[in-house]
Amino acid sequence: MIWPAAETRHLALRLAPGEDLRTALEHRMAESGATAGVVLAAVGSLTRASLRFAGRDDAAEVAGPLEILSLSGTLSPDGPHLHLSVADGTGAMRGGHLLPGCEIRTTAEIVLGLTSAVRFARRLDPATGYPELQVLAP
């Protein structure tokens, strides 16, 4: 489904030390009143990260300090689907599904694209066993 660019607004955030990255994004999405969102840009640092690696059901804790290299995904009233990659002090990278427990170290600068021209929803897909994205009319 396509919507006009003019119906997308941008929300620039600076998250403070101690905030939880995922929880903060969920709250900002809910406060915005938008029905669909995407992460457009993200940089910052974490004291630790909680990720779910591919094909796993358990959380992996990654010790920091960490630099945020990328954050991408979608935000919906039903919850987000976000992937995060981080690097430690040696440059070693880890990445996976963003879970609660990613504490901001110094800052996180995030830009979101938000709209109500479409609605993102998550419904259980029997083929995958996960709640997958559906793009719906508002």
C-alpha positions in Angstrom: 0.0 0.0 0.0 1.4 3.4 -0.9 0.7 6.7 0.8 1.7 10.2 -0.1 5.0 11.4 1.3 3.2 14.6 2.5 1.3 12.4 4.9 4.4 11.3 6.7 5.7 13.4 9.6 9.1 13.1 11.2 9.8 12.8 14.9 13.4 13.5 16.1 14.2 12.1 19.5 17.1 12.3 21.8 16.9 9.6 24.4 18.7 10.2 27.7 21.1 8.0 29.7 19.3 5.2 31.5 16.3 5.0 29.2 15.4 1.7 27.7 15.7 1.9 23.9 12.8 -0.3 23.0 10.4 0.9 25.7 11.1 4.5 24.8 10.3 3.9 21.1 7.1 2.1 22.0 6.0 5.0 24.3 6.9 7.7 21.7 4.9 5.7 19.1 1.9 5.5 21.4 2.1 9.1 22.3 2.3 10.2 18.6 -1.1 8.9 17.7 0.3 7.5 14.5 -0.9 4.2 13.2 2.4 3.3 11.4 6.0 4.1 11.9 9.5 3.4 10.6 13.0 4.1 12.0 14.7 6.4 9.6 18.0 7.0 11.4 19.6 6.0 14.7 23.0 6.6 16.4 24.0 6.4 20.0 25.5 4.2 22.7 24.3 1.6 25.1 25.6 0.3 28.5 24.3 -3.2 27.5 22.0 -4.8 24.9 19.4 -7.5 25.0 19.0 -9.2 21.7 17.3 -12.3 20.3 19.5 -13.9 17.7 18.2 -15.5 14.5 16.5 -18.9 15.1 16.5 -18.5 18.9 13.8 -17.9 21.4 16.0 -16.8 24.3 17.5 -13.4 25.0 21.2 -12.8 24.7 22.8 -10.1 26.9 25.6 -8.2 25.3 27.9 -6.3 27.7 28.9 -2.8 26.9 29.8 -0.1 26.4 28.4 -0.4 22.9 27.9 1.9 19.9 24.7 1.7 18.0 25.6 0.9 14.4 22.1 0.5 13.0 18.5 0.3 14.1 15.8 -0.5 11.6 12.2 -1.7 11.7 8.6 -0.9 11.9 6.4 0.4 14.7 2.7 -0.3 15.1 0.0 0.0 17.8 0.4 -3.7 18.1 4.1 -3.4 18.9 7.4 -3.0 17.1 9.6 -5.2 15.0 13.1 -3.8 15.4 16.6 -5.1 14.6 19.7 -3.6 16.2 23.4 -4.0 15.5 26.0 -2.8 18.0 29.8 -2.8 18.3 31.9 -3.1 21.4 35.2 -1.4 22.3 37.1 -3.8 20.0 34.8 -3.2 17.1 33.2 -6.7 17.4 29.7 -6.6 16.1 26.5 -8.3 17.3 23.0 -7.9 16.1 19.5 -9.3 16.3 15.9 -8.5 17.4 15.8 -5.6 19.8 14.4 -6.6 23.2 13.7 -4.6 26.3 16.9 -4.2 28.3 19.0 -2.0 26.0 20.0 0.8 28.3 21.1 4.1 26.8 24.7 5.0 27.9 25.2 8.6 26.7 22.6 9.3 24.1 20.5 7.8 21.4 19.5 10.1 18.5 16.6 8.6 16.6 14.4 9.9 13.8 11.1 8.2 13.1 8.8 8.5 10.1 5.2 8.4 11.3 1.8 8.4 9.5 -1.8 7.7 9.9 -2.4 7.3 6.1 -2.0 3.5 6.6 -2.2 1.2 9.7 0.5 -1.3 10.5 -0.8 -4.3 12.4 0.7 -7.6 13.6 -1.2 -10.8 13.2 -0.1 -14.3 13.9 1.0 -15.9 10.6 0.4 -19.7 10.8 3.2 -20.3 8.2 5.9 -18.6 10.4 4.4 -18.9 13.9 5.1 -15.2 14.5 3.0 -12.0 14.5 3.8 -10.6 11.1 3.3 -7.2 9.6 0.0 -6.3 7.8 -0.4 -3.0 6.0 -4.0 -2.0 6.2 -6.2 1.0 5.3 -6.5 3.4 8.2 
